[in-house]
Amino acid sequence: MARILAKSLNCLKADGPTAEPCCKCDACAGINTGEDIDVIEIDGASNNSVEDVRELRENAIYRPARSRFKIYIIDEVHMLSVSAFNALLKILEEPPSHVKFIFATTEPQKVLATIQSRCQRFDFRNISPAFISKQLKSVLDQEKIKFEEDLVLTLAKLANGSMRDALSLLDRLISTGVQPLTANLLEEYLGCPNSEKVCGLVAAIGDSNASDALAAAGELTSAGLTEVQIADALVDYMRDLMVVKAAGAKSELVILTEQQRKRAEQLAEKFDIAGLVYSITTLEKLRWSMKNSESARPLLEATILRLAMSEHFINVDSLLGQSNPPQDKKKVTTEHHTAPPAPPAPPGQGRLPLISEIESIKSHWQDIIKTLGPGTAGLLSSAEPVRLENNTLTLEFAASSAVQKQMCQSNGRLEQIKSALTQKLGVPITIELRLAAATANGPPAPDKTKMKSQRQNEIINDPAVKTVLMGLDATVTNIEDA
């Protein structure tokens, strides 16, 4: 881009600076090859001292040999030392009319504010994979080189927004002399993961097939991939599944062929979004652990087993919405579960007599909530019946149990409670939930000096947490602050 700007400023075919340089005159040709005597390119990383800048200032006073301007292009300008920046500032404050400076950097935040304030700044954005793919196809068609579409898409994503990098990767593949260019060449010549093998690994994880998952990981390792590369490939693929799950297979946020989109849509059905989010964050943490470990492969295999044997994931609200914990080891999803109605009591069995006094309900309260399953029962342990009037039962939650009250009103639990009480009492019952009034002094202020272990004990003993642990037959291994 700096060279293009330099050509626009110095094109000899134009009467002045132009937006359309000819690219044929001596000035344009010399700039293209980096050999023009009036356009000086400087590497800021290796010419970053005060002496280098002083030499630049001394030469800048001389007018250009044949062009309109003497142009200094300083690449990686952020590498200049502070003293060099200060020396450069003197000429930037009062530059000669025939001198132009073009600074290029990948880290503009490291350029002194006094320098930036005297420049026009242009931030470049990454080129989209779709546009890079289109350009690569154009190049291959012009060169009459046969190729597979999935290869072009993969190259476009590997380029990370850089057209130059995409073309460089393409040149490396063309130099092999193999036609047509296929995705398998990426694995053979560039060391990129085979998409089919990665897809097989993800499918094995989705099927909770630990044996196949380990075998698929072993195939990728045998192909010469490092453990970090495998983790990166899993993160990328699961990211696509997450987007497909959230936004649909036709989303433009995923760059896939039609066949790959269909495959991703099928695989996405094996996961829920919470599980994919957890998997991605777990694999990202694993990358850093493997880079600092001499046991990278066991760490990778342990994580893959952890994901494959996790029974997938379920959010707390969905778990509490179920009246019974899972009895087998099947996948649990979060597809808007609602709490199942309580089973009706057999005629003449377990039914309370028709009553009008709240004390009778209170005396049988624990028996009533036991019929609701551990999820809802755990939430109602924070409430007590306080009034029965016109077949409306009022349940009062402690002032600190607002969350439990709210959860009782979601996922069909209120209907479940009504159904159970109607069966027990023999008459249609309406439920009213309310919070107890706070004390006169208000709830106690949180103790900021409370020890971490005490806070963890409170969390573990929370009725909702205990319900989750019971439903999953799980134990707490770690508690992190959100």
C-alpha angles and dihedrals in degrees: 000000000000090000092048090053090047090053090050090053098044107030106141095207092064126072090229142346108331138190090220111052115191094233088209107077122094092260094051093044093049092048090050091058096037092244103108110126093217096050110067117192116202129188105224092198094064099028100050105123131105090248091057092052092046090054089050091052092049092052094043093071091069116088121242117274098232110342134081095249140025103228126199115199111193113190120202088013091172088074092072115110120247091252090050090051090052091050090049090049092068093064092040091057092056108013120181112256092244096054128087126181124206115189122195125191142155092209109049092166088072093059112098115258090233089060095045092050089063095049138072106238125213119183116203121215128216114266112244118252089237092058093044090050091051091051093048090052089051091052093048092047092050091049090046092234118153117230145164118248095229089059092058093049092050092049090049091055093044089056091068093215097315118120090193092056091047092053091046091054090047091051090054091054094045089052090064089071091223119139136226096033107232138184089251089068089064090061094042101045107018101034094238121154117264105249093215092053092047089049090052091051092051091047091053090051090049091051091048087237103151095180095053091043092056091045092051091049089049091054091053091049091049089053088065100261120142121235090250091054090052091050090049091050091051091049092051094048095045089048089058091048090049091053092045090050093049103034105020134256093280094059115130088220089082121063105210139132118252091259091049091049091054091049092047091049090053093047092047089064089067092062141046123222094251090055093049092048090050092047093051094049091045092051091047091055088046092057092062093045093051093050090060098039136082089209099063096142097054089047091052094046092047091052093047090051090048091055094042095048097041093100081230121271140288130191119239095246093055092047093051088049091067119085094212134031117248111279096200138037098262125136114275117211135188100230098145097288116195124203112264116240117261113262112257117250115248113261111279094007128103093352118135118226116261102275138178102188120090092216091070091055091046092054091053097036097108091050091050097051092046088070090060098069128249096287100058093030090057091053093047091052085082092057137065132196109253106168142018115193129156089351090304114126117202116209117195122206124201114262090251093053101074091126093054090049091051093049091051087059094053137072094023096295093129090058089047091054092047091051093050094048092046089054092047099044099037095230133082108273129200119204127218119187124200141163123244115248115262118248120268092260092046126237115323116268114252114264106240092194095057112131119251092241091057091052090049091051090053091051094048092048093050108119093231092051092047089052091053092049091049093047094051097034085233140146129217113254101170141003120205130188111245 
